[in-house]
């Protein structure tokens, strides 16, 4: 089984799959400011109602949004828990790379100091 044929079914998989689309990321950014209906989002993104509904279904399936019922309205709300889980997963990699860059910075500082010492050792006396 290749990586491309692996099933996407864990919450983390669904989250990243949903976030892979720029329109869905923009919808989440809009919902971070407050709830919105499908019609609100349709006007905001200049997309058809069916297109917005498809995006919302993907986001809802990933657990990134929820839809309520308020009389005739069905407002969509951001559900931040899945984003927090994805952030926690990414955090481990951030710490790894941060440590790697800190070690690289230390090595570069050490090499610069050695180079400076080597240059200074070429001129043992004060030229003045």
ZADO-1210 file (C-alpha; in nm, 4 decimals, padded with zeros to 6 digits):
<atoms>
<atom x="00.0000" y="00.0000" z="00.0000" code="UNK" pos="1"/>
<atom x="00.1447" y="00.3359" z="-00.0998" code="UNK" pos="2"/>
<atom x="00.1170" y="00.6507" z="00.1072" code="UNK" pos="3"/>
<atom x="-00.1216" y="00.7956" z="-00.1516" code="UNK" pos="4"/>
<atom x="-00.3624" y="00.5047" z="-00.1050" code="UNK" pos="5"/>
<atom x="-00.3667" y="00.5097" z="00.2762" code="UNK" pos="6"/>
<atom x="-00.7124" y="00.5770" z="00.4174" code="UNK" pos="7"/>
<atom x="-00.7774" y="00.9183" z="00.5685" code="UNK" pos="8"/>
<atom x="-00.9856" y="00.8391" z="00.8713" code="UNK" pos="9"/>
<atom x="-00.8192" y="00.9448" z="01.1964" code="UNK" pos="10"/>
<atom x="-00.9216" y="01.2796" z="01.3445" code="UNK" pos="11"/>
<atom x="-00.5761" y="01.4199" z="01.2699" code="UNK" pos="12"/>
<atom x="-00.5950" y="01.2957" z="00.9089" code="UNK" pos="13"/>
<atom x="-00.9386" y="01.4514" z="00.8642" code="UNK" pos="14"/>
<atom x="-00.8191" y="01.7795" z="01.0158" code="UNK" pos="15"/>
<atom x="-00.5200" y="01.8125" z="00.7861" code="UNK" pos="16"/>
<atom x="-00.7230" y="01.7009" z="00.4841" code="UNK" pos="17"/>
<atom x="-00.9818" y="01.9701" z="00.5611" code="UNK" pos="18"/>
<atom x="-00.7107" y="02.2333" z="00.6145" code="UNK" pos="19"/>
<atom x="-00.5472" y="02.1510" z="00.2817" code="UNK" pos="20"/>
<atom x="-00.7976" y="02.3664" z="00.0943" code="UNK" pos="21"/>
<atom x="-00.7503" y="02.7470" z="00.1034" code="UNK" pos="22"/>
<atom x="-01.1257" y="02.8145" z="00.0877" code="UNK" pos="23"/>
<atom x="-01.1862" y="02.5958" z="00.3937" code="UNK" pos="24"/>
<atom x="-00.9037" y="02.7711" z="00.5784" code="UNK" pos="25"/>
<atom x="-01.0640" y="03.1054" z="00.4896" code="UNK" pos="26"/>
<atom x="-01.4020" y="02.9809" z="00.6128" code="UNK" pos="27"/>
<atom x="-01.2417" y="02.8809" z="00.9443" code="UNK" pos="28"/>
<atom x="-01.0788" y="03.2235" z="00.9702" code="UNK" pos="29"/>
<atom x="-01.4189" y="03.3839" z="00.9146" code="UNK" pos="30"/>
<atom x="-01.5821" y="03.1593" z="01.1764" code="UNK" pos="31"/>
<atom x="-01.3094" y="03.2520" z="01.4251" code="UNK" pos="32"/>
<atom x="-01.4716" y="03.5974" z="01.4268" code="UNK" pos="33"/>
<atom x="-01.8134" y="03.4515" z="01.5085" code="UNK" pos="34"/>
<atom x="-02.0832" y="03.2209" z="01.3795" code="UNK" pos="35"/>
<atom x="-02.2180" y="03.2508" z="01.0258" code="UNK" pos="36"/>
<atom x="-02.4894" y="03.0896" z="00.8179" code="UNK" pos="37"/>
<atom x="-02.4392" y="02.9229" z="00.4821" code="UNK" pos="38"/>
<atom x="-02.5882" y="03.2300" z="00.3155" code="UNK" pos="39"/>
<atom x="-02.3475" y="03.4598" z="00.5045" code="UNK" pos="40"/>
<atom x="-02.0571" y="03.2503" z="00.3802" code="UNK" pos="41"/>
<atom x="-02.1980" y="03.2331" z="00.0263" code="UNK" pos="42"/>
<atom x="-02.2039" y="03.6121" z="00.0069" code="UNK" pos="43"/>
<atom x="-01.8604" y="03.6463" z="00.1704" code="UNK" pos="44"/>
<atom x="-01.6824" y="03.4045" z="-00.0620" code="UNK" pos="45"/>
<atom x="-01.8827" y="03.4602" z="-00.3810" code="UNK" pos="46"/>
<atom x="-01.9390" y="03.0846" z="-00.4134" code="UNK" pos="47"/>
<atom x="-02.2596" y="02.8982" z="-00.4789" code="UNK" pos="48"/>
<atom x="-02.4591" y="02.7624" z="-00.1871" code="UNK" pos="49"/>
<atom x="-02.3854" y="02.3999" z="-00.2903" code="UNK" pos="50"/>
<atom x="-02.0113" y="02.4741" z="-00.3074" code="UNK" pos="51"/>
<atom x="-02.0098" y="02.6313" z="00.0406" code="UNK" pos="52"/>
<atom x="-02.2194" y="02.3414" z="00.1724" code="UNK" pos="53"/>
<atom x="-01.9647" y="02.0903" z="00.0411" code="UNK" pos="54"/>
<atom x="-01.6830" y="02.2758" z="00.2149" code="UNK" pos="55"/>
<atom x="-01.8848" y="02.2906" z="00.5355" code="UNK" pos="56"/>
<atom x="-01.9514" y="01.9161" z="00.5236" code="UNK" pos="57"/>
<atom x="-01.5777" y="01.8482" z="00.5020" code="UNK" pos="58"/>
<atom x="-01.5105" y="02.0850" z="00.7924" code="UNK" pos="59"/>
<atom x="-01.7935" y="01.9337" z="00.9966" code="UNK" pos="60"/>
<atom x="-01.6770" y="01.5777" z="00.9295" code="UNK" pos="61"/>
<atom x="-01.3300" y="01.6780" z="01.0512" code="UNK" pos="62"/>
<atom x="-01.4830" y="01.8207" z="01.3692" code="UNK" pos="63"/>
<atom x="-01.3596" y="02.1715" z="01.2902" code="UNK" pos="64"/>
<atom x="-01.7073" y="02.3257" z="01.2870" code="UNK" pos="65"/>
<atom x="-02.0500" y="02.2483" z="01.4230" code="UNK" pos="66"/>
<atom x="-02.3888" y="02.3526" z="01.2950" code="UNK" pos="67"/>
<atom x="-02.6630" y="02.4592" z="01.5254" code="UNK" pos="68"/>
<atom x="-03.0269" y="02.5354" z="01.4789" code="UNK" pos="69"/>
<atom x="-03.1699" y="02.8753" z="01.5587" code="UNK" pos="70"/>
<atom x="-03.5289" y="02.8910" z="01.4299" code="UNK" pos="71"/>
<atom x="-03.4888" y="02.8861" z="01.0501" code="UNK" pos="72"/>
<atom x="-03.1152" y="02.9537" z="01.0656" code="UNK" pos="73"/>
<atom x="-02.8410" y="02.6913" z="01.0914" code="UNK" pos="74"/>
<atom x="-02.5409" y="02.8902" z="01.2110" code="UNK" pos="75"/>
<atom x="-02.1943" y="02.7367" z="01.1777" code="UNK" pos="76"/>
<atom x="-01.9495" y="02.7683" z="01.4652" code="UNK" pos="77"/>
<atom x="-01.5772" y="02.7071" z="01.4886" code="UNK" pos="78"/>
<atom x="-01.4845" y="02.4086" z="01.7059" code="UNK" pos="79"/>
<atom x="-01.1279" y="02.4733" z="01.8141" code="UNK" pos="80"/>
<atom x="-01.0560" y="02.1357" z="01.9790" code="UNK" pos="81"/>
<atom x="-00.9409" y="01.9659" z="01.6568" code="UNK" pos="82"/>
<atom x="-00.7191" y="02.2631" z="01.5722" code="UNK" pos="83"/>
<atom x="-00.5664" y="02.2395" z="01.9199" code="UNK" pos="84"/>
<atom x="-00.4985" y="01.8682" z="01.8637" code="UNK" pos="85"/>
<atom x="-00.3276" y="01.9415" z="01.5299" code="UNK" pos="86"/>
<atom x="-00.1277" y="02.2186" z="01.6940" code="UNK" pos="87"/>
<atom x="-00.0155" y="01.9803" z="01.9709" code="UNK" pos="88"/>
<atom x="00.0988" y="01.7291" z="01.7088" code="UNK" pos="89"/>
<atom x="00.2911" y="01.9998" z="01.5214" code="UNK" pos="90"/>
<atom x="00.4420" y="02.1288" z="01.8459" code="UNK" pos="91"/>
<atom x="00.6597" y="01.8179" z="01.8785" code="UNK" pos="92"/>
<atom x="00.8101" y="01.8874" z="01.5385" code="UNK" pos="93"/>
<atom x="00.8532" y="02.2562" z="01.6185" code="UNK" pos="94"/>
<atom x="01.0504" y="02.1659" z="01.9315" code="UNK" pos="95"/>
<atom x="01.2637" y="01.9241" z="01.7286" code="UNK" pos="96"/>
<atom x="01.3501" y="02.1855" z="01.4665" code="UNK" pos="97"/>
<atom x="01.4017" y="02.4556" z="01.7253" code="UNK" pos="98"/>
<atom x="01.6577" y="02.2320" z="01.9007" code="UNK" pos="99"/>
<atom x="01.8249" y="02.1540" z="01.5687" code="UNK" pos="100"/>
<atom x="01.8543" y="02.5244" z="01.4823" code="UNK" pos="101"/>
<atom x="01.9909" y="02.6045" z="01.8296" code="UNK" pos="102"/>
<atom x="02.2630" y="02.3401" z="01.7835" code="UNK" pos="103"/>
<atom x="02.3404" y="02.4810" z="01.4392" code="UNK" pos="104"/>
<atom x="02.3632" y="02.8354" z="01.5815" code="UNK" pos="105"/>
<atom x="02.6025" y="02.7121" z="01.8511" code="UNK" pos="106"/>
<atom x="02.8190" y="02.5362" z="01.5931" code="UNK" pos="107"/>
<atom x="02.8289" y="02.8459" z="01.3705" code="UNK" pos="108"/>
<atom x="02.9257" y="03.0632" z="01.6682" code="UNK" pos="109"/>
<atom x="03.2024" y="02.8183" z="01.7563" code="UNK" pos="110"/>
<atom x="03.3318" y="02.8150" z="01.3977" code="UNK" pos="111"/>
<atom x="03.3296" y="03.1969" z="01.3808" code="UNK" pos="112"/>
<atom x="03.5220" y="03.2162" z="01.7084" code="UNK" pos="113"/>
<atom x="03.7787" y="02.9652" z="01.5803" code="UNK" pos="114"/>
<atom x="03.8170" y="03.1598" z="01.2562" code="UNK" pos="115"/>
<atom x="03.8658" y="03.4849" z="01.4480" code="UNK" pos="116"/>
<atom x="04.1236" y="03.3255" z="01.6784" code="UNK" pos="117"/>
<atom x="04.3072" y="03.1851" z="01.3746" code="UNK" pos="118"/>
<atom x="04.3200" y="03.5286" z="01.2104" code="UNK" pos="119"/>
<atom x="04.4391" y="03.6937" z="01.5297" code="UNK" pos="120"/>
<atom x="04.7111" y="03.4316" z="01.5755" code="UNK" pos="121"/>
<atom x="04.8558" y="03.5312" z="01.2368" code="UNK" pos="122"/>
<atom x="04.9376" y="03.8760" z="01.3828" code="UNK" pos="123"/>
<atom x="05.1126" y="03.8023" z="01.7137" code="UNK" pos="124"/>
<atom x="05.2239" y="04.1557" z="01.7873" code="UNK" pos="125"/>
<atom x="05.0375" y="04.4838" z="01.8055" code="UNK" pos="126"/>
<atom x="05.1052" y="04.6726" z="01.4772" code="UNK" pos="127"/>
<atom x="05.1103" y="05.0129" z="01.6486" code="UNK" pos="128"/>
</atoms>
